[in-house]
Amino acid sequence: MDTSVKNIKIENLTSPRYVKPYQISFDLCEKSVRWECIKAHDSVSVLLYHEDKDAFLLVKQFRPAVWFNLQDGRELNLTQKGDEGYTYELCAGLMDKGKSEEQTVIEEIAEETGFAVSRVERITSTRGALGFGGAKQTMFFAVINDAMKIGKGGGIDGENIEPVYVPLERAREFMFDETKTKATGLMFAFMWFFAKFNR
């Protein structure tokens, strides 16, 4: 899969569709405080276990904010190279269609991975980006197998999502491999699985 990203531009946000910056003012311990925040959609995610492959199915995709933060003070190189800015994630999606969490995550599984799932198990919900965001993400678990495959996956609207299998025997090593950019939610999901199924 071609992972090159071209024609990168960085601009101020004027008409946001998915996030809304705002500021909160309040008094705390007799001090006036102003805090910059972002309102974002709640979301769902799912840990997919492929029972025929004895592997987790993750998704890999380019995340512009991760790419930008990886520049870390270097002179901004507006050409992305290799896997820089690509992340390994649980299959996930925004709660922006007015559907239930379960229905949303089942649709995301089909769109991103090409598997038809009828049942998911709710794990828990958490709040993310606590310092400036606080949106809720609800995490699920589902078992998939080859018979449930209905399409290629890859996402919609040019998401260019790549399915990635992580064999269970390598999952713990993968969790701590810092060359593979991932969020803490993915690591939590792996640990939940290991504890629940004694693997």
C-alpha positions as CSV (number, residue, x, y, z in Angstrom):
1,M,0.0,0.0,0.0
2,D,1.3,3.4,-1.0
3,T,1.7,5.4,2.3
4,S,3.0,8.7,0.8
5,V,1.0,11.8,1.6
6,K,1.6,14.9,-0.6
7,N,0.7,18.6,-0.7
8,I,0.4,19.1,3.0
9,K,-0.8,22.6,4.1
10,I,-1.2,23.9,7.6
11,E,-3.9,26.6,8.1
12,N,-5.9,28.2,10.9
13,L,-9.2,26.5,11.5
14,T,-12.1,28.9,10.4
15,S,-15.2,26.7,9.9
16,P,-14.7,23.5,11.9
17,R,-16.9,20.4,11.1
18,Y,-15.8,18.0,13.7
19,V,-14.2,20.0,16.5
20,K,-15.2,23.3,18.1
21,P,-12.6,25.3,20.0
22,Y,-13.9,27.3,23.0
23,Q,-12.6,28.8,26.2
24,I,-14.0,28.3,29.8
25,S,-13.4,30.9,32.5
26,F,-13.9,29.9,36.2
27,D,-12.6,30.5,39.7
28,L,-10.6,27.8,41.4
29,C,-9.1,28.1,44.9
30,E,-9.7,31.9,44.8
31,K,-7.9,32.2,41.5
32,S,-9.4,33.2,38.1
33,V,-8.6,30.6,35.4
34,R,-9.1,30.6,31.7
35,W,-8.9,27.2,29.9
36,E,-8.8,26.5,26.2
37,C,-10.9,23.5,25.2
38,I,-12.2,21.6,22.2
39,K,-15.7,20.1,21.8
40,A,-15.6,16.9,19.8
41,H,-18.0,14.1,18.9
42,D,-18.2,11.1,21.2
43,S,-17.0,7.9,19.6
44,V,-17.0,4.1,19.7
45,S,-14.2,1.6,19.2
46,V,-13.9,-2.2,19.0
47,L,-11.3,-4.8,19.7
48,L,-11.7,-7.4,17.0
49,Y,-10.4,-11.0,17.6
50,H,-10.2,-13.2,14.5
51,E,-10.7,-16.7,15.8
52,D,-9.4,-18.5,12.6
53,K,-6.2,-16.5,12.6
54,D,-5.8,-16.3,16.4
55,A,-5.0,-12.6,15.9
56,F,-6.3,-9.1,16.6
57,L,-7.5,-7.1,13.6
58,L,-6.4,-3.5,13.9
59,V,-6.6,-0.6,11.4
60,K,-3.7,1.5,10.2
61,Q,-4.2,5.0,8.9
62,F,-2.6,8.4,8.4
63,R,-3.4,10.8,11.3
64,P,-2.4,14.4,10.3
65,A,-2.3,15.6,13.9
66,V,0.1,12.8,14.8
67,W,2.3,13.6,11.8
68,F,2.4,17.3,12.9
69,N,3.3,16.5,16.5
70,L,6.1,14.2,15.3
71,Q,7.8,17.2,13.7
72,D,8.5,18.3,17.3
73,G,10.1,21.6,16.7
74,R,12.1,20.5,13.6
75,E,11.9,22.6,10.5
76,L,8.5,21.7,9.1
77,N,9.0,19.2,6.3
78,L,5.8,19.3,4.3
79,T,6.4,15.9,2.7
80,Q,5.5,12.9,4.7
81,K,7.8,9.9,4.3
82,G,7.3,6.2,5.1
83,D,5.1,5.4,8.0
84,E,5.5,8.8,9.7
85,G,2.0,9.9,11.0
86,Y,0.5,6.4,10.5
87,T,-1.1,4.9,13.5
88,Y,-2.3,1.4,14.6
89,E,-5.7,1.6,16.1
90,L,-8.8,-0.2,17.1
91,C,-11.6,0.0,14.5
92,A,-13.5,3.1,15.5
93,G,-15.9,5.8,14.5
94,L,-17.7,9.0,15.5
95,M,-21.1,9.0,17.1
96,D,-22.4,11.6,14.6
97,K,-25.2,9.7,12.8
98,G,-27.9,9.6,15.5
99,K,-27.6,5.8,15.9
100,S,-27.0,3.7,19.0
101,E,-23.4,2.9,20.0
102,E,-23.8,-0.7,19.1
103,Q,-25.2,0.0,15.6
104,T,-22.5,2.6,15.0
105,V,-19.7,0.2,15.9
106,I,-21.2,-2.6,13.8
107,E,-21.3,-0.3,10.8
108,E,-17.8,0.9,11.4
109,I,-16.6,-2.8,11.5
110,A,-18.1,-3.4,8.0
111,E,-16.8,-0.1,6.6
112,E,-13.3,-0.3,7.9
113,T,-12.6,-4.1,7.9
114,G,-15.2,-5.7,5.6
115,F,-16.6,-8.0,8.3
116,A,-20.3,-8.4,9.0
117,V,-20.8,-8.6,12.8
118,S,-24.2,-9.0,14.4
119,R,-23.2,-9.0,18.1
120,V,-20.7,-6.9,20.1
121,E,-19.8,-7.0,23.8
122,R,-19.6,-3.7,25.6
123,I,-16.3,-3.3,27.6
124,T,-16.5,0.2,29.1
125,S,-16.5,3.9,28.3
126,T,-13.8,6.4,29.0
127,R,-13.1,10.1,28.5
128,G,-10.2,11.2,26.3
129,A,-7.9,14.2,25.9
130,L,-8.8,15.2,29.5
131,G,-6.8,18.4,29.5
132,F,-8.7,20.0,26.6
133,G,-11.3,17.6,25.2
134,G,-13.2,15.1,27.4
135,A,-15.3,13.4,24.7
136,K,-16.6,9.9,25.5
137,Q,-15.4,6.8,23.8
138,T,-17.2,3.5,24.4
139,M,-15.2,0.4,23.7
140,F,-16.6,-3.0,22.5
141,F,-15.3,-6.5,21.7
142,A,-16.3,-8.8,18.9
143,V,-15.2,-12.1,17.5
144,I,-14.8,-12.5,13.8
145,N,-13.9,-15.3,11.4
146,D,-13.4,-15.9,7.7
147,A,-17.1,-16.8,7.1
148,M,-18.1,-13.2,8.2
149,K,-16.1,-11.5,5.5
150,I,-18.3,-9.5,3.1
151,G,-16.0,-6.9,1.6
152,K,-12.5,-5.3,1.4
153,G,-13.0,-2.7,4.1
154,G,-10.7,0.3,3.9
155,G,-13.2,2.9,5.1
156,I,-15.2,5.4,3.2
157,D,-14.7,9.0,1.9
158,G,-11.0,8.4,1.1
159,E,-10.0,7.2,4.6
160,N,-7.5,4.7,3.1
161,I,-7.6,2.4,6.1
162,E,-5.4,-0.7,6.0
163,P,-6.4,-3.8,8.0
164,V,-3.5,-5.2,10.1
165,Y,-3.5,-8.5,11.9
166,V,-1.5,-8.9,15.1
167,P,-1.1,-12.5,16.1
168,L,-1.9,-13.1,19.8
169,E,1.6,-14.6,20.3
170,R,3.1,-11.2,19.3
171,A,0.5,-8.9,20.8
172,R,2.4,-8.1,24.1
173,E,5.5,-7.3,22.2
174,F,3.5,-5.1,19.8
175,M,2.0,-3.2,22.8
176,F,5.4,-1.9,23.8
177,D,6.9,-1.5,20.3
178,E,7.4,2.3,20.2
179,T,8.0,2.2,16.4
180,K,4.3,1.4,16.0
181,T,2.4,4.5,17.0
182,K,-0.7,3.7,19.0
183,A,-3.1,5.1,21.6
184,T,-3.4,3.8,25.2
185,G,-6.9,2.6,24.5
186,L,-5.5,-0.1,22.2
187,M,-3.2,-1.3,24.9
188,F,-6.0,-1.3,27.4
189,A,-8.1,-3.4,25.1
190,F,-5.3,-5.9,24.7
191,M,-4.9,-6.2,28.5
192,W,-8.6,-6.5,29.0
193,F,-8.6,-9.5,26.5
194,F,-5.6,-11.2,28.2
195,A,-7.3,-10.9,31.6
196,K,-10.8,-12.0,30.5
197,F,-9.7,-15.0,28.5
198,N,-6.6,-15.9,30.5
199,R,-4.3,-15.8,27.4
